[in-house]
């Protein structure tokens, strides 16, 4: 009898459950990559909407009335353009923050497949409408603000839904590592969004929005046809979300770890009746650790989103790169973020300390931000190195909190018997963080005219506050390691 080809052996070695779990990871990765891909173009296009026109060769047949602003796009051709950019960012981020608190509750009560599909289609529409302002010659700030606000609202459909879907399919074993890799979709989306926008920014910046808008709309169609919300829908085995108190902690005994794509669960889990009533907003806030991590994320996301929206302009102004080069260079921050997210998940899995891992990275990030501002432009190698380091340290804690921590809290022991809390908890944590995401770019727009040094002092302050908000949880984790309490994964002792 002839042996099977190696590729076929590999395919058949995985169970039906494993293939479904793998497909869910891939699909949700692509879905949220498209969300971030469609958010990134605005940061690339800013340096094109207002630039140094003295360095631009104007057409001979163009009647120039103002040599300083002839190449700018009104209404961003005035001296207050940085404030206007801050307002534009804030329209998106404030709408996103407000909508996020309601989005989680909708996500618990509506089919995730329909919810995600409609959200991506609408996101594609509003992203494209911003770009069409270039072809329609629209120079009204109100138009761009309205489109940004509407886009912010519909983009809230993404995060609670994809985290809830992944949480439905994967239990606690290796969750930090799995979600650390999976959460790289944020950085991948930012990188692709920067590269796509950079292709068109100098020639026809409208396409920098229209092309990403088409991409996210197409992924919405894919979601409608292929997403499976829960293992039970296709007769797959549900994952284990809790460990029995009689068990050794999962990470002390590798033989008891849930494999990444395992089709079975531990026999130590008691069967419980699944409640159909979704958790209330107040009930979610009472889960131990939700408030602390939510407030920490507020300041961590403030720093991350300030870089997301202002880093290309900062590089362009300080290092004097053109808009495309500045956009391409800014992607290194997101490359560092991929590595940071994976390391944060891996370390927190093996240490059992989500809060301590976040706090340690935030502590190191503060002096690194200071160094980036002082020496970050001393040559291209230094700039690259500092962007990678800052990206890893800033985005690592942010990634860990929005993924593994949210999934841990959304399937907390105190919720045993209620499987409909994950989307609400995720929305509360990310919604609170989105307040910081709205405030950060706005403050950057207001402070940057006084000097970029002041912007970095603001970011360092936010980083320190994020550390302090986790101090109680870190104290409890350290006490557990020292033997004062039983060391258990998750947040039972918080």
C-alpha positions as CSV (number, residue, x, y, z in Angstrom):
1,X,0.0,0.0,0.0
2,X,1.4,3.4,-1.0
3,X,1.8,6.0,1.7
4,X,-0.1,9.2,1.6
5,X,1.6,12.4,0.4
6,X,3.1,14.5,3.2
7,X,0.7,17.3,2.6
8,X,-2.4,15.0,2.8
9,X,-1.1,13.5,6.0
10,X,-0.8,16.9,7.5
11,X,-4.3,17.8,6.4
12,X,-5.9,14.6,7.7
13,X,-4.0,14.8,11.1
14,X,-6.3,17.6,12.2
15,X,-9.8,16.9,13.4
16,X,-12.9,18.6,12.1
17,X,-13.0,20.7,15.3
18,X,-9.4,21.8,14.6
19,X,-10.2,23.0,11.1
20,X,-13.2,25.0,12.2
21,X,-11.2,26.7,15.0
22,X,-8.4,27.5,12.6
23,X,-10.8,28.9,10.0
24,X,-12.4,31.1,12.7
25,X,-9.0,32.5,13.7
26,X,-8.2,33.3,10.1
27,X,-11.6,34.9,9.3
28,X,-11.7,37.1,12.3
29,X,-8.1,38.1,11.7
30,X,-9.0,39.2,8.2
31,X,-12.2,41.0,9.4
32,X,-10.5,43.1,12.0
33,X,-7.5,43.8,9.8
34,X,-9.9,45.4,7.3
35,X,-11.4,47.5,10.1
36,X,-8.0,49.0,11.0
37,X,-7.0,49.2,7.3
38,X,-9.9,51.5,6.7
39,X,-9.0,53.8,9.8
40,X,-5.4,54.4,8.9
41,X,-5.6,56.5,5.7
42,X,-6.5,59.7,7.5
43,X,-3.1,59.8,9.3
44,X,-1.3,59.4,6.0
45,X,-3.4,62.0,4.1
46,X,-3.0,64.7,6.8
47,X,0.5,65.6,5.5
48,X,-1.0,66.0,2.0
49,X,-3.9,68.1,3.0
50,X,-1.5,70.7,4.5
51,X,2.1,70.7,3.3
52,X,5.0,73.1,2.5
53,X,3.9,74.4,-0.9
54,X,7.2,76.1,-1.5
55,X,8.7,72.7,-2.1
56,X,6.0,71.7,-4.7
57,X,6.3,72.6,-8.4
58,X,3.0,74.1,-9.5
59,X,1.5,73.8,-13.0
60,X,2.4,76.7,-15.3
61,X,-1.2,77.4,-16.1
62,X,-2.3,77.6,-12.5
63,X,-3.2,81.1,-11.2
64,X,-1.7,81.2,-7.7
65,X,-3.2,83.7,-5.3
66,X,-1.2,82.6,-2.2
67,X,2.2,81.1,-2.6
68,X,2.2,79.5,0.8
69,X,-1.1,77.5,0.6
70,X,-1.8,77.1,-3.1
71,X,-1.3,73.2,-2.9
72,X,-3.3,72.7,0.3
73,X,-6.8,71.3,0.5
74,X,-9.3,73.8,2.1
75,X,-10.3,74.0,4.9
76,X,-7.0,72.6,6.1
77,X,-5.0,75.4,4.4
78,X,-5.1,77.7,7.3
79,X,-2.6,78.2,10.2
80,X,-4.9,76.3,12.6
81,X,-4.8,73.2,10.5
82,X,-3.4,71.0,13.3
83,X,-6.4,71.9,15.5
84,X,-8.7,71.0,12.6
85,X,-7.0,67.7,12.2
86,X,-7.6,67.1,15.9
87,X,-11.3,67.9,15.5
88,X,-11.5,65.5,12.6
89,X,-9.9,62.7,14.6
90,X,-12.1,63.5,17.5
91,X,-15.3,63.2,15.5
92,X,-14.4,59.6,14.7
93,X,-13.1,58.7,18.1
94,X,-15.8,60.3,20.3
95,X,-18.5,58.6,18.2
96,X,-16.5,55.3,18.4
97,X,-16.2,55.6,22.2
98,X,-19.9,56.4,22.7
99,X,-21.1,53.8,20.3
100,X,-18.8,51.1,21.8
101,X,-20.7,51.0,25.1
102,X,-23.9,50.2,23.3
103,X,-22.3,48.0,20.6
104,X,-21.5,45.3,23.1
105,X,-25.1,45.0,24.3
106,X,-26.3,44.8,20.7
107,X,-23.6,42.1,20.0
108,X,-25.0,39.9,22.8
109,X,-28.5,40.1,21.5
110,X,-28.1,40.1,17.7
111,X,-26.5,37.3,15.5
112,X,-22.8,38.1,15.2
113,X,-22.7,37.2,11.5
114,X,-25.3,39.8,10.5
115,X,-23.9,42.3,13.0
116,X,-20.4,42.1,11.6
117,X,-21.4,41.9,8.0
118,X,-23.6,45.1,8.2
119,X,-20.9,46.9,10.1
120,X,-18.2,46.2,7.5
121,X,-20.4,47.2,4.6
122,X,-21.4,50.5,6.3
123,X,-17.7,51.1,7.2
124,X,-16.8,50.7,3.6
125,X,-19.4,53.1,2.6
126,X,-18.4,55.9,4.9
127,X,-14.7,55.4,4.3
128,X,-15.3,55.7,0.6
129,X,-17.4,58.8,1.1
130,X,-14.5,60.6,2.8
131,X,-12.4,59.9,-0.3
132,X,-15.1,61.0,-2.7
133,X,-14.8,64.5,-1.2
134,X,-11.6,64.8,-3.3
135,X,-13.4,64.0,-6.6
136,X,-16.5,66.0,-5.6
137,X,-14.4,69.0,-4.7
138,X,-15.9,69.3,-1.2
139,X,-14.1,71.8,1.1
140,X,-16.6,71.8,4.0
141,X,-15.2,70.8,7.4
142,X,-18.7,69.7,8.4
143,X,-18.9,67.1,5.6
144,X,-15.7,65.4,6.7
145,X,-16.6,65.6,10.4
146,X,-20.0,64.0,9.7
147,X,-18.6,61.2,7.6
148,X,-15.9,60.5,10.3
149,X,-18.5,60.5,13.1
150,X,-20.8,58.1,11.2
151,X,-17.8,55.9,10.4
152,X,-16.8,55.9,14.1
153,X,-20.3,54.6,15.0
154,X,-20.4,51.7,12.6
155,X,-16.8,50.7,13.3
156,X,-17.9,49.8,16.9
157,X,-19.5,46.7,15.4
158,X,-16.1,45.1,14.9
159,X,-14.2,44.6,18.1
160,X,-16.8,43.2,20.5
161,X,-18.1,40.9,17.8
162,X,-14.7,39.4,16.8
163,X,-13.5,38.9,20.4
164,X,-16.8,37.3,21.3
165,X,-16.6,35.0,18.3
166,X,-13.0,33.9,19.2
167,X,-13.9,33.6,22.9
168,X,-16.8,31.3,21.9
169,X,-14.3,28.9,20.1
170,X,-11.2,29.0,22.4
171,X,-10.9,28.4,26.1
172,X,-8.3,29.6,28.7
173,X,-5.4,27.3,27.7
174,X,-2.7,29.4,25.9
175,X,-5.3,32.1,25.4
176,X,-2.7,34.9,25.9
177,X,-0.3,33.4,23.3
178,X,-3.1,32.7,20.8
179,X,-4.7,36.1,21.1
180,X,-1.3,37.8,21.1
181,X,-0.6,36.4,17.7
182,X,-4.2,36.9,16.5
183,X,-4.2,40.5,17.8
184,X,-1.5,41.4,15.3
185,X,-4.4,42.1,12.9
186,X,-4.4,45.6,14.4
187,X,-0.8,46.3,13.4
188,X,-1.2,44.4,10.1
189,X,-4.2,46.5,9.3
190,X,-2.4,49.7,10.2
191,X,0.6,48.7,8.0
192,X,-1.5,47.7,5.0
193,X,-3.6,50.9,5.4
194,X,-0.5,53.0,5.5
195,X,1.0,51.3,2.4
196,X,-2.2,51.4,0.4
197,X,-2.9,55.0,1.3
198,X,0.7,55.9,0.5
199,X,0.4,54.6,-3.0
200,X,-2.2,57.3,-3.9
201,X,-1.6,60.1,-1.3
202,X,0.6,62.2,-3.6
203,X,-1.4,61.8,-6.8
204,X,-5.1,61.4,-5.8
205,X,-5.6,61.2,-2.1
206,X,-9.3,60.3,-2.5
207,X,-8.2,56.8,-3.6
208,X,-6.4,56.4,-0.3
209,X,-9.9,56.1,1.3
210,X,-11.9,54.6,-1.6
211,X,-9.7,51.5,-2.0
212,X,-9.7,50.6,1.7
213,X,-13.4,51.2,1.7
214,X,-13.9,48.7,-1.1
215,X,-11.7,46.1,0.8
216,X,-13.6,46.3,4.0
217,X,-16.9,46.0,2.2
218,X,-15.7,42.9,0.4
219,X,-14.7,41.3,3.7
220,X,-18.2,42.0,5.0
221,X,-19.6,39.9,2.2
222,X,-17.1,37.1,3.1
223,X,-18.3,37.3,6.7
224,X,-22.0,36.9,5.7
225,X,-21.2,33.7,3.8
226,X,-18.6,32.0,6.0
227,X,-18.6,33.0,9.7
228,X,-19.7,30.4,12.2
229,X,-20.5,32.1,15.6
230,X,-20.4,29.1,18.0
231,X,-19.0,25.6,17.9
232,X,-22.5,24.2,18.7
233,X,-23.8,25.6,15.4
234,X,-21.7,23.1,13.5
235,X,-21.8,20.3,16.1
236,X,-18.2,21.0,17.3
237,X,-17.1,20.7,21.0
238,X,-17.4,23.8,23.1
239,X,-14.1,25.0,24.7
240,X,-13.2,24.9,28.4
241,X,-13.4,28.4,29.9
242,X,-12.8,27.5,33.5
243,X,-10.5,25.1,35.4
244,X,-11.6,23.1,38.4
245,X,-10.3,24.1,41.8
246,X,-9.1,20.5,42.3
247,X,-6.9,20.8,39.2
248,X,-3.3,22.0,39.1
249,X,-3.2,25.4,37.3
250,X,-3.1,24.9,33.6
251,X,0.3,26.4,33.0
252,X,2.0,24.3,35.7
253,X,1.3,21.0,34.0
254,X,1.8,21.1,30.3
255,X,0.1,17.8,29.8
256,X,-3.2,19.3,31.0
257,X,-3.0,22.4,28.8
258,X,-5.7,22.8,26.3
259,X,-4.1,22.5,22.8
260,X,-4.6,25.4,20.5
261,X,-6.9,23.5,18.2
262,X,-8.0,20.7,20.5
263,X,-11.3,19.1,19.8
264,X,-11.8,17.9,23.4
265,X,-12.2,19.6,26.8
266,X,-11.2,18.6,30.3
267,X,-13.3,16.2,32.1
268,X,-13.0,18.3,35.3
269,X,-15.5,20.8,34.0
270,X,-18.9,20.5,35.5
271,X,-21.8,20.7,33.0
272,X,-23.8,23.8,33.7
273,X,-27.0,25.2,32.3
274,X,-26.4,28.0,29.8
275,X,-28.5,31.1,30.7
276,X,-30.1,32.8,27.7
277,X,-30.4,36.2,29.3
278,X,-27.5,38.6,28.4
279,X,-25.6,40.3,31.3
280,X,-26.5,43.8,32.2
281,X,-24.1,46.8,31.9
282,X,-24.0,47.1,35.7
283,X,-23.5,43.4,36.2
284,X,-20.5,43.4,33.9
285,X,-18.9,46.3,35.9
286,X,-19.1,44.1,39.0
287,X,-16.8,41.5,37.6
288,X,-13.5,41.7,39.5
289,X,-10.9,43.5,37.4
290,X,-13.1,45.1,34.8
291,X,-12.9,48.6,36.2
292,X,-9.2,48.6,36.8
293,X,-8.3,47.2,33.3
294,X,-10.8,49.5,31.7
295,X,-9.3,52.6,33.2
296,X,-5.7,51.4,32.5
297,X,-6.7,50.9,28.8
298,X,-8.1,54.5,28.7
299,X,-4.5,55.8,29.2
300,X,-2.8,53.0,27.2
301,X,-5.0,53.6,24.2
302,X,-4.5,57.3,24.5
303,X,-0.8,56.8,23.8
304,X,-1.4,54.2,21.1
305,X,-3.9,56.2,19.1
306,X,-2.0,59.4,19.4
307,X,0.8,57.6,17.5
308,X,-1.7,56.0,15.2
309,X,-3.1,59.4,14.0
310,X,-0.1,61.7,14.5
311,X,3.1,59.7,13.9
312,X,3.4,60.2,10.1
313,X,2.9,64.0,10.5
314,X,5.5,64.0,13.4
315,X,8.0,62.2,11.2
316,X,7.3,64.4,8.3
317,X,7.7,67.6,10.3
318,X,10.7,66.6,12.4
319,X,12.7,64.4,10.0
320,X,11.5,66.2,6.9
321,X,10.4,63.1,4.9
322,X,7.7,63.4,2.2
323,X,4.2,62.1,3.0
324,X,4.8,58.7,1.4
325,X,8.1,58.1,3.1
326,X,6.8,59.3,6.5
327,X,3.8,56.9,6.1
328,X,6.0,54.0,5.2
329,X,8.4,54.6,8.1
330,X,5.5,54.9,10.6
331,X,4.6,51.3,9.8
332,X,7.6,50.2,11.9
333,X,5.8,51.3,15.0
334,X,3.1,48.7,14.1
335,X,5.7,46.0,13.3
336,X,7.0,46.5,16.9
337,X,3.4,46.3,18.1
338,X,3.1,42.8,16.6
339,X,6.1,41.6,18.5
340,X,5.0,43.3,21.7
341,X,1.5,41.8,21.6
342,X,2.8,38.3,21.1
343,X,5.5,38.7,23.8
344,X,2.9,40.1,26.3
345,X,0.6,37.2,25.7
346,X,3.3,34.6,26.0
347,X,4.8,36.1,29.2
348,X,1.4,36.5,30.8
349,X,0.4,32.9,30.0
350,X,3.5,31.4,31.6
351,X,3.6,33.8,34.6
352,X,-0.1,33.8,35.2
353,X,0.1,37.6,35.7
354,X,-1.8,39.6,33.1
355,X,-1.7,42.8,35.2
356,X,2.0,42.5,36.1
357,X,3.0,41.9,32.5
358,X,1.1,45.0,31.4
359,X,2.6,47.1,34.2
360,X,6.1,46.1,33.5
361,X,5.9,47.0,29.8
362,X,4.3,50.3,30.6
363,X,7.1,51.1,33.1
364,X,9.7,50.5,30.4
365,X,7.7,52.4,27.8
366,X,7.8,55.7,29.7
367,X,11.6,56.4,29.4
368,X,11.6,54.9,25.9
369,X,9.1,57.5,24.8
370,X,11.4,60.2,26.3
371,X,14.4,58.8,24.4
372,X,12.4,58.6,21.1
373,X,11.6,62.3,21.3
374,X,15.2,63.2,22.2
375,X,17.3,61.0,19.9
376,X,14.7,59.4,17.6
377,X,15.7,61.5,14.6
378,X,19.5,61.1,14.9
379,X,19.8,59.1,11.7
380,X,17.7,56.6,10.0
381,X,19.0,53.5,12.0
382,X,18.2,55.2,15.3
383,X,14.7,56.2,14.1
384,X,14.0,52.6,13.0
385,X,15.2,51.1,16.3
386,X,13.2,53.6,18.4
387,X,10.0,53.0,16.4
388,X,10.3,49.3,16.9
389,X,10.9,49.5,20.6
390,X,8.2,52.1,21.3
391,X,5.7,50.1,19.2
392,X,6.4,46.9,21.1
393,X,6.2,48.6,24.6
394,X,3.2,50.8,23.8
395,X,1.0,48.3,21.9
396,X,2.0,45.2,24.0
397,X,-0.2,46.1,27.0
398,X,-2.9,47.5,24.9
399,X,-3.1,44.3,22.8
400,X,-3.1,42.1,25.9
401,X,-5.9,44.0,27.7
402,X,-8.2,44.2,24.6
403,X,-7.8,40.4,23.8
404,X,-6.8,37.9,26.5
405,X,-7.8,40.0,29.5
406,X,-11.2,40.9,28.0
407,X,-11.8,37.2,27.2
408,X,-10.7,36.1,30.7
409,X,-13.0,38.6,32.3
410,X,-15.9,37.9,30.0
411,X,-15.7,34.2,30.9
412,X,-14.9,34.8,34.6
413,X,-15.7,32.2,37.2
414,X,-18.4,34.4,38.7
415,X,-20.2,34.2,35.4
416,X,-20.3,30.4,35.3
417,X,-23.6,29.5,33.7
418,X,-23.9,32.7,31.7
419,X,-22.1,32.6,28.3
420,X,-23.5,35.9,27.1
421,X,-21.2,38.4,28.8
422,X,-18.2,38.3,26.6
423,X,-19.3,40.9,24.1
424,X,-20.6,43.3,26.8
425,X,-17.4,43.0,28.9
426,X,-15.2,43.5,25.8
427,X,-17.3,46.6,24.8
428,X,-16.9,48.1,28.3
429,X,-13.2,47.7,28.4
430,X,-12.6,48.8,24.8
431,X,-15.2,51.6,25.1
432,X,-13.5,53.1,28.1
433,X,-10.2,52.8,26.3
434,X,-11.8,54.5,23.3
435,X,-12.4,57.6,25.5
436,X,-8.6,57.8,25.8
437,X,-8.3,57.1,22.1
438,X,-10.5,60.2,21.5
439,X,-8.8,62.4,24.0
440,X,-5.2,61.6,22.9
441,X,-5.3,62.8,19.3
442,X,-7.4,65.8,20.3
443,X,-4.8,66.8,22.9
444,X,-2.0,66.3,20.4
445,X,-3.8,68.6,18.0
446,X,-4.1,71.3,20.7
447,X,-0.6,70.8,22.2
448,X,1.5,70.3,19.0
449,X,1.5,74.0,18.0
450,X,3.4,74.6,21.3
451,X,6.0,72.0,20.4
452,X,6.3,68.3,20.0
453,X,8.2,68.0,23.3
454,X,5.0,68.9,25.2
455,X,3.1,66.2,23.2
456,X,5.6,63.6,24.4
457,X,5.4,64.8,28.0
458,X,1.6,64.3,27.8
459,X,2.1,60.7,26.5
460,X,4.6,59.9,29.2
461,X,2.2,61.1,31.9
462,X,-0.6,59.0,30.5
463,X,1.7,56.0,30.5
464,X,2.6,56.4,34.2
465,X,-1.1,56.8,35.1
466,X,-1.9,53.5,33.3
467,X,0.7,51.8,35.4
468,X,-0.7,53.2,38.7
469,X,-4.2,52.0,37.9
470,X,-3.0,48.4,37.8
471,X,-1.1,48.6,41.1
472,X,-3.8,46.8,43.2
473,X,-4.0,43.9,40.7
474,X,-0.2,43.7,40.5
475,X,0.0,43.6,44.3
476,X,-2.4,40.7,44.4
477,X,-0.6,38.8,41.7
478,X,2.7,39.2,43.5
479,X,1.3,38.1,46.8
480,X,0.0,35.0,45.0
481,X,3.5,34.2,43.6
482,X,4.9,34.7,47.1
483,X,2.5,32.1,48.5
484,X,0.2,34.4,50.5
485,X,-2.8,33.2,48.4
486,X,-3.4,30.2,46.1
487,X,-1.9,30.9,42.8
488,X,-4.5,30.5,40.1
489,X,-4.8,31.7,36.5
490,X,-7.4,34.2,35.7
491,X,-8.9,36.6,38.1
492,X,-10.5,34.6,40.9
493,X,-8.3,36.2,43.6
494,X,-8.8,39.8,42.4
